Amino acid sequence: MSTLLLNSLLNQFHLHATIFHRSLVCDTWGTDTSGTGMASFHLISSGKAYLHTELYNGTLLTAGDMVIFPHDAPHIISFSPESSIASQHTSFIAYPIDTLAPANSTGLLCGYFDFAEDKSQPLIRQLPQTIVIKADEQQGALASLIQGLIDETQADYQGSEAIISRLTEVFFLALLRHLAKQQHQKLGFFNALQNPKMAKVLQAIHLNMAHNWSVNSMAETGGYSRASFASHFKQYFAISPMEYLQQLRLTYAFKQLAKGDSVLKVALDAGYQSDITFAKAYKRHFGFGPGATRAQVQTI
């Protein structure tokens, strides 16, 4: 796997975590945070709960288990293992997390991930609808970060909300690295990095996206024939190499415009021959022009 490329992706990734719930819940309770269009997560800090989704029907969650919904998939986290009962109880009465916990209580930490412009990044788009991280499967940094989240959740220190948000952001980056290391992982992006020839192509275009790339030049970089490269690439990413390159360039462009760079500079740095060509591609992709991005930043 290309360690250099993975490190570069994680370093450039924009992510913000917002905590919207931290409490104890008791008796009959449930929560469904889907429908916002945002990625959400739930950490069981104490007690137990049951997960209900299309693929997970009444899956037991215990202290230290975390569930992530990268694409806002419908779900219910509930006191009941029965879907019919869980669907009838999607609200709860919350108690402060630092109160004496009743025997039947469950500690919940819930929040949202905002991927901003990176939500169209192929790596994020390929994440499964539901990611379950069981406590007994956690190792290394992943385990330490989740334990840190639990410790901060159960404490009542000043500034704990900000610390929890930052820990959650770092946790997600560690999760991506964890998924990349799993040999059985079926995500096309990680499988592509396991292929030395494809990894060489990906590293080349990520580190030099302004180059005048074509399908032929990409294929030559990896030692493929044109037809073989195009076929393998689409198997990994479900889009063509040039579509991938355009997504990469436009995501980069959004970030640079948000920093205040001029439209012309961003266009050239991203590999476009003119600001007019760039502006048309940008508006098709985001639904608004590059000038609107710069104007929004300047008003903040």
Stockholm file with secondary structure:
# STOCKHOLM 1.0

chainA/1-300         MSTLLLNSLLNQFHLHATIFHRSLVCDTWGTDTSGTGMASFHLISSGKAYLHTELYNGTLLTAGDMVIFPHDAPHIISFSPESSIASQHTSFIAYPIDTLAPANSTGLLCGYFDFAEDKSQPLIRQLPQTIVIKADEQQGALASLIQGLIDETQADYQGSEAIISRLTEVFFLALLRHLAKQQHQKLGFFNALQNPKMAKVLQAIHLNMAHNWSVNSMAETGGYSRASFASHFKQYFAISPMEYLQQLRLTYAFKQLAKGDSVLKVALDAGYQSDITFAKAYKRHFGFGPGATRAQVQTI
#=GR chainA/1-300 SS CCHHHHHHHHHHCCCEEEEEEEEEECSSCEECCCSSSSEEEEEEEESEEEEESSSCEEEEEETTCEEEETTCCCCEEESCSCHHHHTTCCCCCEECTTSCCCTTCEEEEEEEEECGGGGGSHHHHTSCSCEEECGGGCCHHHHHHHHHHHHHHHSCCTTHHHHHHHHHHHHHHHHHHHHHHCTTCCCHHHHHHHSHHHHHHHHHHHHCTTSCCCHHHHHHHHTCCHHHHHHHHHHHHSSCHHHHHHHHHHHHHHHHHHTTCCHHHHHHHTTCSCHHHHHHHHHHHHSSCHHHHHHHHHTC
#=GC SS_cons         CCHHHHHHHHHHCCCEEEEEEEEEECSSCEECCCSSSSEEEEEEEESEEEEESSSCEEEEEETTCEEEETTCCCCEEESCSCHHHHTTCCCCCEECTTSCCCTTCEEEEEEEEECGGGGGSHHHHTSCSCEEECGGGCCHHHHHHHHHHHHHHHSCCTTHHHHHHHHHHHHHHHHHHHHHHCTTCCCHHHHHHHSHHHHHHHHHHHHCTTSCCCHHHHHHHHTCCHHHHHHHHHHHHSSCHHHHHHHHHHHHHHHHHHTTCCHHHHHHHTTCSCHHHHHHHHHHHHSSCHHHHHHHHHTC
//
